Amino acid sequence: MNNNFDKLLNDKQHGATYILNNIINYIYNNSLLPQDYIKLSELIINSYPAMAQMYHLSYKLKLLGEGKLKNIEEINGYFLKSRKHSKENCLKLLYQLKPIKITTISHSSLVINLLTEYSKHNHISITIGEGYPANEGIIAAKILKRKNIEVRIVKDEHLKLSAEKTDLILTGADATGNEWFINKQGTMELLLAGALSGIKTVVCSSSDKIIIPKILNYNYDTDFLIKNRKKIKEHFFEIIPKSIVTQFIS
């Protein structure tokens, strides 16, 4: 492994999809031996305990190292198919709801892609929190501004106040279980503020973020929470019940 890969394993500013894409690009651009894939598999899990995509990637890299998968293209195809399906379903919902003022949080590649596509046919205004301490929200806002989307950045503690003035609260997710999902700290407060204000709240995720016990060596998805609850909090994520969300798409 080299310094570039070490940086990937310590990226605290970007969402799971961004990190996953860069890890896959790293593999494409470097000649790796079977044992390297297995080592990568172990390193990824230890670096991102709250991101389900990393568990899926780790599992598939281990299969690749064991010769049970053909190549990295097969792995990449799995993730591309998952994200494509979710984006289509989420975009369809946005066109039905027709929101103009949208509030979001953190840095979700799926949410950014949705807002970019939706803005091609609708003038929208986005409010996003800074995303302390890694400033993921500021990074997301810069990306959206480069796409000529109107964006307003607010302090995280003020984000919930925008819930009363927005048409839709839209977030992504880093991992999902049967009755819960994991996302950046502050997500639950924002969603609850929206619910109390009668604002629709939508979470757009993808199937590669689902905690699958059989694949990830857990008997139940609650085992995942029990084992990783401390790490989830330390990495500035939180566990949120799906029941407080108007609509959850994965």
C-alpha positions as CSV (number, residue, x, y, z in Angstrom):
1,M,0.0,0.0,0.0
2,N,1.1,3.6,-0.5
3,N,0.5,7.1,1.0
4,N,-2.4,7.7,-1.4
5,F,-4.3,4.7,-0.2
6,D,-3.5,5.7,3.4
7,K,-5.2,9.0,2.7
8,L,-8.3,7.1,1.4
9,L,-8.5,5.1,4.6
10,N,-8.5,8.3,6.7
11,D,-11.0,10.4,4.6
12,K,-13.4,11.9,7.1
13,Q,-14.9,14.6,4.8
14,H,-16.6,12.6,2.0
15,G,-19.5,10.2,1.8
16,A,-19.3,6.4,1.5
17,T,-19.8,6.4,-2.3
18,Y,-17.0,8.9,-3.0
19,I,-14.6,6.9,-0.8
20,L,-15.6,3.6,-2.4
21,N,-15.2,5.0,-5.9
22,N,-11.7,6.2,-5.1
23,I,-10.7,2.8,-3.5
24,I,-11.9,1.0,-6.6
25,N,-10.0,3.5,-8.8
26,Y,-6.9,2.8,-6.7
27,I,-7.3,-0.9,-7.4
28,Y,-7.8,-0.3,-11.1
29,N,-4.5,1.7,-11.3
30,N,-2.3,-0.7,-9.2
31,S,-1.2,-4.2,-9.9
32,L,-2.3,-6.2,-6.8
33,L,-1.7,-9.8,-5.8
34,P,-4.4,-12.0,-4.3
35,Q,-3.0,-11.5,-0.8
36,D,-3.2,-7.7,-1.3
37,Y,-7.0,-7.9,-1.9
38,I,-7.4,-9.8,1.4
39,K,-5.2,-7.2,3.2
40,L,-7.3,-4.4,1.7
41,S,-10.4,-6.1,2.9
42,E,-9.3,-6.0,6.5
43,L,-8.0,-2.4,6.4
44,I,-11.2,-1.0,4.9
45,I,-13.4,-2.5,7.6
46,N,-11.3,-1.1,10.4
47,S,-11.3,2.4,8.9
48,Y,-15.0,2.7,8.2
49,P,-17.1,0.8,10.8
50,A,-20.3,2.8,10.1
51,M,-20.4,2.6,6.3
52,A,-22.2,-0.5,5.0
53,Q,-20.8,-0.1,1.5
54,M,-17.3,-0.7,2.9
55,Y,-18.5,-4.0,4.4
56,H,-19.8,-5.1,1.1
57,L,-16.6,-4.0,-0.6
58,S,-14.5,-5.7,2.0
59,Y,-16.5,-8.9,1.6
60,K,-16.1,-8.8,-2.2
61,L,-12.4,-8.0,-2.1
62,K,-11.9,-11.1,0.1
63,L,-13.7,-13.2,-2.5
64,L,-11.6,-11.7,-5.2
65,G,-8.4,-12.6,-3.3
66,E,-9.7,-16.1,-2.8
67,G,-10.4,-16.4,-6.6
68,K,-14.2,-16.6,-6.1
69,L,-14.7,-13.5,-8.1
70,K,-13.1,-12.8,-11.5
71,N,-12.0,-9.2,-11.4
72,I,-12.6,-5.7,-10.0
73,E,-15.0,-4.9,-12.9
74,E,-17.4,-7.5,-11.4
75,I,-17.3,-5.7,-8.1
76,N,-17.6,-2.2,-9.6
77,G,-20.6,-3.4,-11.6
78,Y,-22.4,-4.5,-8.5
79,F,-22.2,-1.0,-6.9
80,L,-23.0,0.9,-10.1
81,K,-26.2,-1.2,-10.6
82,S,-27.3,-0.6,-7.0
83,R,-26.8,3.2,-7.2
84,K,-28.4,3.5,-10.6
85,H,-31.6,1.8,-9.3
86,S,-31.8,3.9,-6.2
87,K,-31.2,7.2,-8.1
88,E,-34.0,6.4,-10.5
89,N,-36.5,5.7,-7.7
90,C,-35.4,8.8,-5.7
91,L,-35.5,11.1,-8.7
92,K,-39.0,9.8,-9.6
93,L,-40.2,10.8,-6.1
94,L,-38.6,14.3,-6.4
95,Y,-40.5,14.9,-9.7
96,Q,-43.7,13.9,-7.9
97,L,-43.1,16.1,-4.9
98,K,-41.7,19.1,-6.9
99,P,-39.9,20.8,-4.0
100,I,-38.2,24.2,-4.5
101,K,-36.6,24.8,-1.1
102,I,-34.7,21.7,0.1
103,T,-32.7,21.2,3.3
104,T,-30.0,18.5,3.5
105,I,-27.1,17.5,5.7
106,S,-23.6,16.1,5.2
107,H,-22.0,14.9,2.0
108,S,-24.0,12.2,0.2
109,S,-22.9,11.5,-3.4
110,L,-26.4,10.1,-4.2
111,V,-28.1,13.2,-2.8
112,I,-25.8,15.5,-4.8
113,N,-26.4,13.6,-8.0
114,L,-30.2,13.7,-7.4
115,L,-30.2,17.5,-6.7
116,T,-28.0,18.1,-9.8
117,E,-30.3,16.1,-12.1
118,Y,-33.4,17.6,-10.6
119,S,-32.1,21.2,-10.9
120,K,-31.8,20.8,-14.7
121,H,-35.6,21.0,-14.9
122,N,-36.5,23.0,-11.7
123,H,-35.0,26.1,-10.0
124,I,-34.1,25.0,-6.5
125,S,-32.6,26.5,-3.4
126,I,-30.6,24.3,-1.0
127,T,-29.8,24.8,2.7
128,I,-27.0,22.7,4.2
129,G,-25.2,22.6,7.5
130,E,-21.5,23.0,7.8
131,G,-21.0,19.4,9.0
132,Y,-18.7,19.9,12.0
133,P,-16.0,18.8,12.6
134,A,-14.9,17.6,9.1
135,N,-17.0,20.2,7.2
136,E,-18.6,17.7,4.9
137,G,-21.5,20.1,4.4
138,I,-19.2,22.9,3.2
139,I,-17.6,20.5,0.7
140,A,-21.1,19.4,-0.6
141,A,-22.1,23.0,-0.9
142,K,-19.1,23.9,-3.0
143,I,-19.9,21.0,-5.4
144,L,-23.5,22.1,-5.7
145,K,-22.5,25.7,-6.3
146,R,-20.2,24.6,-9.1
147,K,-23.2,23.1,-10.7
148,N,-24.9,26.5,-10.6
149,I,-27.4,25.5,-7.8
150,E,-28.4,28.1,-5.2
151,V,-26.9,27.0,-1.9
152,R,-27.0,28.5,1.6
153,I,-24.6,27.2,4.3
154,V,-25.7,27.6,7.9
155,K,-24.2,26.6,11.2
156,D,-25.1,23.1,12.2
157,E,-27.0,24.3,15.3
158,H,-29.2,26.5,13.1
159,L,-30.0,23.9,10.5
160,K,-33.1,22.6,12.2
161,L,-34.6,26.2,12.0
162,S,-34.7,25.9,8.3
163,A,-37.1,22.9,8.7
164,E,-40.0,25.4,9.1
165,K,-39.1,27.2,5.9
166,T,-38.4,24.3,3.5
167,D,-40.5,22.2,1.2
168,L,-38.5,19.0,1.7
169,I,-35.8,17.6,4.0
170,L,-33.6,15.2,2.0
171,T,-30.7,13.1,3.4
172,G,-28.7,10.1,2.4
173,A,-27.6,7.2,4.6
174,D,-24.3,5.4,5.3
175,A,-25.8,2.1,6.5
176,T,-29.4,0.8,6.9
177,G,-30.9,-2.1,8.9
178,N,-34.5,-3.3,9.2
179,E,-35.7,-0.5,11.4
180,W,-32.8,2.0,11.5
181,F,-30.2,3.8,9.5
182,I,-26.9,5.5,10.2
183,N,-26.0,9.0,9.0
184,K,-24.1,12.1,10.1
185,Q,-24.7,13.4,13.6
186,G,-27.4,16.0,13.4
187,T,-29.6,14.1,11.0
188,M,-32.1,12.9,13.6
189,E,-32.5,16.4,15.0
190,L,-33.2,17.8,11.5
191,L,-35.7,15.0,10.6
192,L,-37.6,15.4,13.9
193,A,-37.7,19.2,13.4
194,G,-39.2,18.6,10.0
195,A,-41.7,16.1,11.3
196,L,-42.9,18.6,13.9
197,S,-43.2,21.3,11.3
198,G,-45.2,19.0,9.0
199,I,-42.5,18.9,6.3
200,K,-41.9,15.8,4.2
201,T,-38.7,14.0,5.1
202,V,-37.1,11.6,2.6
203,V,-34.0,9.4,2.9
204,C,-32.5,8.2,-0.3
205,S,-30.1,5.3,0.1
206,S,-29.1,2.3,-2.0
207,S,-29.2,-1.5,-1.6
208,D,-25.4,-1.6,-1.2
209,K,-25.8,0.2,2.1
210,I,-28.0,-2.5,3.7
211,I,-26.5,-4.5,6.5
212,I,-26.9,-8.1,5.3
213,P,-26.2,-10.4,8.3
214,K,-25.3,-13.4,6.2
215,I,-22.7,-11.5,4.2
216,L,-21.3,-9.5,7.1
217,N,-21.1,-12.4,9.6
218,Y,-23.8,-11.2,11.9
219,N,-26.8,-13.2,13.1
220,Y,-29.0,-10.1,13.2
221,D,-28.6,-6.5,12.2
222,T,-29.0,-5.6,15.9
223,D,-25.6,-7.4,16.4
224,F,-24.1,-4.8,14.1
225,L,-25.3,-2.0,16.3
226,I,-24.3,-3.6,19.5
227,K,-20.7,-4.3,18.3
228,N,-20.2,-0.9,16.5
229,R,-22.3,1.6,18.6
230,K,-19.2,3.1,20.2
231,K,-17.3,3.4,16.9
232,I,-20.3,4.9,15.2
233,K,-20.5,7.7,17.7
234,E,-16.7,8.3,17.7
235,H,-16.9,8.7,13.9
236,F,-19.6,11.4,14.3
237,F,-22.4,9.2,13.0
238,E,-25.7,8.4,14.8
239,I,-28.4,5.7,14.6
240,I,-31.8,6.9,13.5
241,P,-35.1,5.1,13.5
242,K,-36.8,4.8,10.1
243,S,-40.1,5.4,11.8
244,I,-39.5,9.2,12.0
245,V,-39.0,9.5,8.2
246,T,-41.9,10.2,5.8
247,Q,-40.3,8.0,3.1
248,F,-37.3,5.8,2.9
249,I,-35.9,4.6,-0.4
250,S,-33.1,2.0,-0.8
